[in-house]
Amino acid sequence: MSNTTRFDAIVVGAGPSGNAAAYTMARAGLNVLQIERGEYAGSKNVQGAILYADALEQMIPDFREEAPLERHIVEQRIWMMDDKGHTGMHHRSDDYNEERPNRYTIIRAQFDKWFNRQVRDAGATVLYETTVTDLLRDAQGRVIGVQTDREGDGYYADVVVLAEGVNALVGQRSGLRPELRAEDVALAVKEMHFLPQETIESRFNITGGEGVVIEAMGTITEGMVGTAFLYTNRESISIGIGCLVSDLSRVGKCSPYQLLDRFKAHPSIRSLLEGSEMKEYAAHLIPEGGYRAIPELAGDGWIAVGDAGHFVNAVHREGSNLAMTTGRLAAETIIDLRRQEQRCTRQALGAYRKRLENSFVMKDMKKYKDVPRMLEKQGSTIMDLYPRLMNGAAQTWFRVDGRDKKAKENAIVKAAWHARGLGLLGDAVKLARAWR
C-alpha cells in the first residue's frame, strides 16, 4: 500500500456492492481505498449464489470471458412442499442456452475474489485483514474517514461508502442507522454438497454448462416465514434454508440447522443429494424487511449500498443484482459530484436516492413494500396451511380411484373451506393488495 492516508473515496467491504462501487470509481480515475476484513475478498463466503448478468454486464461487458461462473440457468422450479411431497411450477426453455445467458450459479468465494481483482486492476488500493472500527468526523460531525484496527490515525477521504453487509456494525456504532429488527432479517444456513459433474447432469437432466434452480416453501419451515433453495454448480450442489429471526426466536422449537437437515431428508430432495459429500457450510443474515426497512442511505460524507441499505427483493429472491446496481449508482453519484467540484454533503448525495428511484431497484422494492408485513401476520397460514391444501388437492385430483371428477372437485373445495372458510377470500385480497 502507498504511504498516503488520503483518498477520494473509501469503500468498506468487498462483497458485490463494495466491489461494484470501488470498481466504478477507480475506472473513472478516483483514488479509491477499499477495506476488507477477510483474508481476501470472498474468504468468508463459502456458499453458492445466483448471479444476474445484466447488473455486472453494465460495468464489465466481457465478464463472461474470465469470471468464475458455474452454470447458466435453463430451468426454474418453484415448489410448495408438505411433509411428503411438493406441488409447484416448472419452467425450462432452450432459449436460455443463448450466447449471453441471463443468470448463472456462482460460488461466492471464487467470484468475489475475481471481482475484487478487477477492482485492483482498475487502480484501487485494497487493504485485506483490516477491520473498520469507527468513522472519523470533523468538528461539524461530517464523516471524513475511517479508523481501523491497524496502527495509525486512520484513513481519510471525501466520502465513505458503507458496503459492510446487513449487520452494518460500523453504521450502527456510529449512530447512522438503528439496530436490526428481528422482523426485518432472516438467518440462513447453507451447505455445499459435492458430486461428480456427470452425476449432477444426469439427475437434473442437464448437459454442458446448463443449470437448475429450485426454490421451495411450505411445511419445511415449521410454519415460520422462510424459504429453501437448491442450486446446481458444476461439481457441487448448494442447498440452504432461512427463516425470519423473529420467528426463530418466537417458535424456538428447532434451529436453522435442524430445519436444513429436515429439508435435505425430504423425499423430494433426498434423492437429489444421494451419495454427495458435504464439505462446506455457513450461516449468515439476509435483509428481508423490504422497502419499509430501508434505512437512511446518505449523509454528510457517507453513503450506504447493498445489504447495508437492505436492498434485497425477498419476493423474487434477488440480491446480487441489487447489490451491484446500488454500488454502481452510488459510485456514479460520487463521480458526478467530483467532476462538478461539489462536496459530498447530505444534500448533494441525495442524488443517489434519485438515481435509485429511477432504477428497477426502488421500483421493485416499492411494488412489494407491503409483503413483509403481510407475511408477519399471515405467515403460518401461507407457509403451512396452503402448501398442505395444495398438495392434498393435487393428490385428490390425480388419483384414479373410481370417484367421478365432480365429486373430486367438491372434496377439494370442502377441504379448503373446512380449513380456512371465509379466510380464503380475505387471504386472497390481502395477498393481491400486498403484491400490487
C-alpha positions as CSV (number, residue, x, y, z in Angstrom):
1,M,0.0,0.0,0.0
2,S,1.2,3.6,-0.7
3,N,2.2,5.8,2.2
4,T,-0.8,8.2,1.7
5,T,-3.7,8.1,4.1
6,R,-5.8,10.5,2.0
7,F,-8.2,9.2,-0.7
8,D,-11.0,10.5,-2.9
9,A,-13.3,7.7,-1.5
10,I,-13.1,4.8,1.0
11,V,-15.2,1.7,0.4
12,V,-15.9,-0.5,3.5
13,G,-16.4,-4.1,2.3
14,A,-15.5,-6.2,-0.7
15,G,-18.8,-8.0,-1.5
16,P,-20.7,-7.4,-4.7
17,S,-21.9,-3.9,-3.7
18,G,-18.5,-2.8,-2.4
19,N,-16.6,-4.2,-5.4
20,A,-19.1,-2.5,-7.8
21,A,-18.7,0.8,-6.1
22,A,-14.9,0.6,-5.9
23,Y,-14.5,-0.6,-9.4
24,T,-16.7,2.1,-10.9
25,M,-14.9,4.9,-9.1
26,A,-11.4,3.5,-9.8
27,R,-12.3,3.2,-13.5
28,A,-13.3,6.8,-13.5
29,G,-9.9,7.8,-12.1
30,L,-10.7,8.4,-8.5
31,N,-8.2,7.5,-5.8
32,V,-10.0,4.7,-4.0
33,L,-9.2,2.7,-0.9
34,Q,-11.2,-0.5,-0.3
35,I,-11.0,-2.2,3.1
36,E,-12.0,-5.8,3.7
37,R,-11.8,-7.6,7.0
38,G,-11.3,-11.1,5.4
39,E,-8.0,-12.6,4.3
40,Y,-9.2,-11.9,0.7
41,A,-12.5,-10.8,-0.9
42,G,-14.9,-13.7,-0.5
43,S,-12.9,-15.6,2.1
44,K,-15.9,-15.6,4.4
45,N,-18.3,-16.7,1.7
46,V,-18.3,-20.5,1.0
47,Q,-21.8,-20.7,-0.3
48,G,-23.2,-20.7,-3.8
49,A,-25.4,-17.9,-5.1
50,I,-27.2,-16.6,-8.2
51,L,-25.5,-14.0,-10.4
52,Y,-27.8,-11.8,-12.5
53,A,-25.7,-11.0,-15.6
54,D,-27.3,-7.6,-16.5
55,A,-26.1,-5.8,-13.4
56,L,-22.5,-6.9,-13.9
57,E,-22.6,-6.6,-17.7
58,Q,-23.2,-2.8,-17.3
59,M,-19.8,-2.5,-15.6
60,I,-17.8,-5.3,-17.2
61,P,-19.4,-6.2,-20.6
62,D,-17.0,-9.0,-21.3
63,F,-17.1,-10.6,-17.8
64,R,-18.1,-14.0,-19.2
65,E,-14.6,-14.4,-20.7
66,E,-12.9,-14.6,-17.3
67,A,-15.3,-14.7,-14.4
68,P,-15.6,-18.0,-12.5
69,L,-19.1,-18.9,-13.5
70,E,-20.6,-22.3,-12.6
71,R,-23.7,-23.0,-14.7
72,H,-26.1,-20.8,-16.7
73,I,-29.7,-21.5,-15.5
74,V,-32.1,-23.1,-18.0
75,E,-34.7,-24.4,-15.6
76,Q,-36.5,-22.8,-12.6
77,R,-38.6,-24.9,-10.2
78,I,-40.8,-23.3,-7.5
79,W,-42.2,-25.8,-5.0
80,M,-44.9,-25.7,-2.4
81,M,-44.0,-28.5,0.0
82,D,-45.9,-30.5,2.6
83,D,-44.3,-33.3,4.6
84,K,-44.1,-35.9,1.9
85,G,-44.3,-34.2,-1.5
86,H,-44.5,-30.9,-3.4
87,T,-46.7,-29.1,-5.9
88,G,-45.3,-26.3,-8.0
89,M,-44.3,-24.6,-11.2
90,H,-41.6,-25.8,-13.5
91,H,-40.2,-23.6,-16.3
92,R,-37.5,-24.7,-18.7
93,S,-36.5,-23.3,-22.1
94,D,-33.7,-23.9,-24.6
95,D,-33.9,-20.1,-25.2
96,Y,-31.7,-19.8,-22.1
97,N,-28.9,-21.6,-24.0
98,E,-28.1,-18.3,-25.6
99,E,-24.8,-16.7,-26.4
100,R,-25.0,-14.3,-23.4
101,P,-27.1,-16.1,-20.7
102,N,-29.1,-14.1,-18.2
103,R,-28.4,-16.0,-14.9
104,Y,-25.6,-18.1,-13.6
105,T,-24.9,-20.1,-10.4
106,I,-21.6,-19.0,-8.8
107,I,-19.5,-19.8,-5.8
108,R,-19.1,-16.6,-3.9
109,A,-15.6,-17.2,-2.6
110,Q,-14.3,-17.6,-6.1
111,F,-16.5,-14.9,-7.7
112,D,-15.8,-12.2,-5.1
113,K,-12.1,-12.8,-5.3
114,W,-12.3,-12.4,-9.1
115,F,-14.4,-9.3,-8.9
116,N,-12.0,-7.8,-6.4
117,R,-9.1,-8.5,-8.7
118,Q,-10.8,-6.3,-11.3
119,V,-11.1,-3.6,-8.7
120,R,-7.3,-3.7,-8.1
121,D,-6.6,-3.8,-11.8
122,A,-8.7,-0.7,-12.2
123,G,-6.3,1.2,-9.9
124,A,-7.9,0.9,-6.4
125,T,-5.9,0.2,-3.3
126,V,-7.2,-2.7,-1.3
127,L,-6.5,-3.5,2.3
128,Y,-7.2,-7.0,3.5
129,E,-7.4,-8.4,7.0
130,T,-8.4,-5.0,8.2
131,T,-11.5,-4.1,10.3
132,V,-13.0,-0.6,10.3
133,T,-13.7,0.1,13.9
134,D,-15.2,3.6,13.6
135,L,-15.9,6.6,11.4
136,L,-13.8,9.7,11.7
137,R,-15.6,13.0,11.8
138,D,-14.7,16.7,11.8
139,A,-15.9,19.3,14.3
140,Q,-19.2,19.7,12.4
141,G,-19.9,15.9,12.6
142,R,-19.2,15.3,8.9
143,V,-17.7,11.9,8.1
144,I,-14.1,12.4,6.9
145,G,-12.6,8.9,7.0
146,V,-12.3,5.7,9.0
147,Q,-10.4,4.3,11.9
148,T,-9.2,0.7,11.6
149,D,-7.6,-1.9,13.8
150,R,-4.2,-1.1,12.2
151,E,-1.8,1.2,13.9
152,G,-2.1,4.9,12.9
153,D,-4.5,7.7,12.8
154,G,-6.8,6.2,10.3
155,Y,-7.6,6.9,6.6
156,Y,-9.2,10.0,5.2
157,A,-11.5,10.6,2.2
158,D,-14.1,12.9,0.8
159,V,-16.7,10.2,1.2
160,V,-17.0,6.8,2.8
161,V,-19.1,4.1,1.0
162,L,-20.6,1.6,3.6
163,A,-20.8,-1.7,1.8
164,E,-20.4,-3.7,5.0
165,G,-23.4,-6.0,4.8
166,V,-26.6,-6.4,6.7
167,N,-25.0,-6.3,10.1
168,A,-23.7,-2.8,9.4
169,L,-21.8,-2.6,12.6
170,V,-19.8,0.5,11.6
171,G,-23.0,2.3,10.7
172,Q,-24.7,1.2,13.9
173,R,-21.8,2.1,16.2
174,S,-21.6,5.5,14.5
175,G,-25.3,6.2,15.0
176,L,-26.0,6.4,11.3
177,R,-28.6,3.6,11.4
178,P,-30.7,1.8,14.0
179,E,-30.1,-1.7,15.2
180,L,-31.6,-4.5,13.2
181,R,-35.1,-5.5,13.9
182,A,-35.6,-9.3,14.2
183,E,-38.7,-8.9,11.9
184,D,-36.5,-7.5,9.1
185,V,-33.8,-10.1,8.8
186,A,-33.6,-13.8,8.1
187,L,-31.0,-16.2,9.4
188,A,-30.0,-18.6,6.6
189,V,-27.8,-21.7,6.7
190,K,-26.2,-23.2,3.6
191,E,-24.2,-26.2,2.7
192,M,-22.1,-27.3,-0.3
193,H,-22.6,-30.9,-1.4
194,F,-20.0,-32.3,-3.8
195,L,-20.9,-34.8,-6.6
196,P,-19.3,-35.7,-9.9
197,Q,-20.3,-33.4,-12.8
198,E,-21.8,-36.3,-14.7
199,T,-24.0,-37.3,-11.7
200,I,-25.4,-33.8,-11.4
201,E,-26.2,-33.6,-15.1
202,S,-27.9,-37.0,-15.1
203,R,-30.0,-36.2,-12.0
204,F,-31.2,-32.9,-13.2
205,N,-31.4,-33.7,-16.9
206,I,-28.9,-31.1,-18.0
207,T,-25.8,-31.1,-20.2
208,G,-22.7,-29.0,-20.5
209,G,-23.0,-25.7,-18.7
210,E,-26.7,-25.9,-18.0
211,G,-28.1,-25.4,-14.5
212,V,-31.2,-25.8,-12.4
213,V,-32.6,-23.8,-9.5
214,I,-35.2,-25.0,-7.0
215,E,-36.8,-22.6,-4.6
216,A,-39.2,-24.0,-2.1
217,M,-41.5,-23.0,0.7
218,G,-44.0,-24.8,2.9
219,T,-44.1,-27.1,5.9
220,I,-40.2,-27.4,5.8
221,T,-40.1,-24.1,7.8
222,E,-42.4,-25.4,10.6
223,G,-44.9,-22.5,10.0
224,M,-42.2,-19.8,10.1
225,V,-41.7,-17.3,7.4
226,G,-38.9,-18.6,5.2
227,T,-37.8,-20.3,2.1
228,A,-35.3,-23.0,1.0
229,F,-33.3,-23.4,-2.2
230,L,-31.1,-25.8,-4.2
231,Y,-28.7,-24.6,-6.9
232,T,-26.6,-26.8,-9.3
233,N,-23.0,-25.9,-9.7
234,R,-20.5,-27.8,-11.9
235,E,-19.4,-30.3,-9.4
236,S,-21.4,-29.4,-6.3
237,I,-24.9,-28.5,-5.1
238,S,-25.7,-25.5,-3.0
239,I,-28.5,-26.1,-0.6
240,G,-29.9,-23.9,2.2
241,I,-32.9,-22.6,4.2
242,G,-33.6,-19.4,6.0
243,C,-36.3,-18.0,8.4
244,L,-37.1,-14.7,9.9
245,V,-35.1,-14.2,13.1
246,S,-38.3,-13.1,14.9
247,D,-40.0,-16.4,14.0
248,L,-37.0,-18.5,15.1
249,S,-37.0,-16.7,18.4
250,R,-40.7,-16.9,18.9
251,V,-41.1,-20.6,17.9
252,G,-37.9,-21.8,19.4
253,K,-38.5,-25.5,18.7
254,C,-35.8,-26.0,16.1
255,S,-32.6,-24.4,15.0
256,P,-31.9,-23.4,11.4
257,Y,-29.5,-26.4,11.0
258,Q,-32.3,-28.7,12.1
259,L,-34.6,-27.2,9.5
260,L,-31.9,-27.7,6.9
261,D,-31.5,-31.4,7.9
262,R,-35.3,-31.8,7.5
263,F,-35.2,-30.2,4.1
264,K,-32.3,-32.5,3.0
265,A,-34.2,-35.5,4.2
266,H,-37.5,-34.6,2.4
267,P,-38.5,-37.2,-0.2
268,S,-38.4,-34.6,-2.9
269,I,-34.8,-33.6,-2.1
270,R,-33.2,-36.7,-0.6
271,S,-32.5,-38.5,-3.9
272,L,-31.0,-35.4,-5.5
273,L,-28.3,-35.3,-2.8
274,E,-27.7,-39.1,-2.5
275,G,-24.1,-40.0,-2.4
276,S,-22.9,-36.4,-2.1
277,E,-20.1,-35.3,0.3
278,M,-20.8,-32.2,2.4
279,K,-17.6,-30.2,2.7
280,E,-18.6,-26.6,3.5
281,Y,-21.3,-24.8,5.5
282,A,-22.1,-21.3,6.6
283,A,-24.7,-19.2,8.3
284,H,-25.4,-15.6,7.5
285,L,-28.1,-12.9,7.9
286,I,-30.2,-11.7,4.9
287,P,-32.2,-8.4,4.9
288,E,-35.9,-9.3,4.4
289,G,-37.7,-6.2,5.6
290,G,-38.2,-4.8,2.1
291,Y,-38.8,-1.1,1.2
292,R,-40.1,-0.1,4.6
293,A,-36.9,-1.3,6.3
294,I,-34.5,0.7,4.1
295,P,-32.5,3.0,6.5
296,E,-31.2,6.4,5.7
297,L,-28.9,6.0,2.7
298,A,-26.7,9.0,2.8
299,G,-25.4,11.8,5.0
300,D,-22.6,14.2,5.2
301,G,-19.6,12.3,3.9
302,W,-21.1,8.8,3.7
303,I,-23.4,6.6,1.6
304,A,-24.8,3.1,2.1
305,V,-25.1,0.4,-0.6
306,G,-26.1,-3.3,-0.9
307,D,-27.2,-5.3,2.1
308,A,-26.2,-2.3,4.3
309,G,-29.1,-0.5,2.7
310,H,-31.5,-3.5,3.0
311,F,-31.5,-3.9,-0.8
312,V,-32.9,-7.4,-1.3
313,N,-36.0,-8.3,-3.2
314,A,-37.2,-11.2,-1.0
315,V,-40.2,-12.0,-3.2
316,H,-38.1,-12.8,-6.2
317,R,-35.0,-13.9,-4.2
318,E,-32.9,-11.3,-5.8
319,G,-29.9,-9.8,-4.1
320,S,-26.7,-9.7,-6.1
321,N,-28.1,-7.6,-8.8
322,L,-29.5,-5.1,-6.4
323,A,-26.1,-5.0,-4.6
324,M,-24.1,-4.4,-7.7
325,T,-26.6,-1.8,-9.0
326,T,-26.7,0.2,-5.8
327,G,-22.9,0.1,-5.6
328,R,-22.6,1.4,-9.2
329,L,-25.2,4.1,-8.7
330,A,-23.6,5.3,-5.5
331,A,-20.2,5.4,-7.3
332,E,-21.7,7.3,-10.3
333,T,-23.2,9.8,-7.9
334,I,-19.8,10.4,-6.3
335,I,-18.1,10.7,-9.6
336,D,-20.5,13.3,-10.9
337,L,-20.1,15.4,-7.7
338,R,-16.3,15.3,-8.0
339,R,-16.5,16.4,-11.7
340,Q,-18.7,19.2,-10.6
341,E,-16.3,20.0,-7.8
342,Q,-19.0,19.7,-5.2
343,R,-18.5,18.3,-1.7
344,C,-20.2,15.1,-0.7
345,T,-22.8,16.7,1.6
346,R,-26.0,15.1,2.7
347,Q,-27.9,17.3,0.2
348,A,-25.5,16.6,-2.7
349,L,-25.5,12.8,-2.1
350,G,-29.3,12.9,-2.2
351,A,-28.8,12.5,-6.0
352,Y,-28.1,8.8,-5.1
353,R,-31.6,8.4,-3.9
354,K,-33.0,10.0,-7.1
355,R,-30.9,7.5,-9.2
356,L,-32.3,4.7,-7.2
357,E,-35.9,5.9,-7.6
358,N,-35.4,5.9,-11.4
359,S,-34.0,2.3,-11.4
360,F,-35.6,-1.1,-11.2
361,V,-34.2,-1.3,-7.6
362,M,-36.6,1.1,-6.0
363,K,-39.5,0.3,-8.4
364,D,-39.4,-3.3,-7.4
365,M,-38.8,-2.6,-3.7
366,K,-41.9,-0.3,-3.7
367,K,-44.0,-2.8,-5.6
368,Y,-43.6,-5.3,-2.8
369,K,-43.4,-2.9,0.1
370,D,-46.4,-4.5,2.0
371,V,-45.4,-8.1,1.5
372,P,-43.1,-8.4,4.6
373,R,-45.8,-7.1,6.9
374,M,-48.4,-9.3,5.4
375,L,-46.2,-12.3,6.0
376,E,-45.7,-11.3,9.6
377,K,-49.4,-11.6,10.2
378,Q,-50.3,-14.4,7.8
379,G,-47.0,-16.3,7.8
380,S,-48.1,-19.6,9.4
381,T,-51.2,-19.8,7.1
382,I,-49.2,-19.2,3.9
383,M,-46.2,-21.3,4.9
384,D,-48.0,-24.3,6.4
385,L,-51.8,-24.5,5.7
386,Y,-51.8,-23.6,2.0
387,P,-49.0,-26.0,1.0
388,R,-50.9,-28.8,2.7
389,L,-54.1,-27.8,0.9
390,M,-52.4,-27.6,-2.4
391,N,-50.7,-31.0,-2.1
392,G,-53.8,-32.6,-0.8
393,A,-55.8,-31.2,-3.7
394,A,-53.3,-32.5,-6.2
395,Q,-53.4,-35.9,-4.7
396,T,-57.2,-36.0,-4.8
397,W,-57.2,-34.8,-8.4
398,F,-54.6,-37.1,-9.8
399,R,-55.6,-40.3,-8.1
400,V,-57.8,-42.5,-10.2
401,D,-59.9,-44.3,-7.7
402,G,-63.4,-44.7,-9.1
403,R,-64.7,-41.4,-7.9
404,D,-66.1,-39.1,-10.6
405,K,-64.4,-35.7,-11.2
406,K,-67.3,-33.7,-9.9
407,A,-67.0,-35.5,-6.6
408,K,-63.3,-34.8,-6.5
409,E,-63.9,-31.1,-7.2
410,N,-66.4,-31.0,-4.3
411,A,-64.0,-32.7,-2.0
412,I,-61.2,-30.2,-2.8
413,V,-63.5,-27.2,-2.2
414,K,-64.8,-28.8,1.0
415,A,-61.3,-29.4,2.4
416,A,-60.3,-25.8,1.7
417,W,-63.5,-24.4,3.2
418,H,-63.2,-26.6,6.3
419,A,-59.6,-25.5,6.8
420,R,-60.0,-21.7,6.2
421,G,-63.6,-20.8,5.5
422,L,-64.1,-17.1,4.6
423,G,-60.5,-16.6,5.4
424,L,-59.7,-17.9,1.9
425,L,-61.2,-14.7,0.3
426,G,-59.6,-12.5,2.9
427,D,-56.2,-14.0,2.3
428,A,-56.6,-13.6,-1.4
429,V,-57.4,-9.9,-1.0
430,K,-54.5,-9.3,1.3
431,L,-52.1,-11.0,-1.0
432,A,-53.3,-9.1,-4.0
433,R,-53.0,-5.8,-2.2
434,A,-49.5,-6.6,-1.0
435,W,-48.4,-7.8,-4.4
436,R,-49.6,-4.6,-6.1
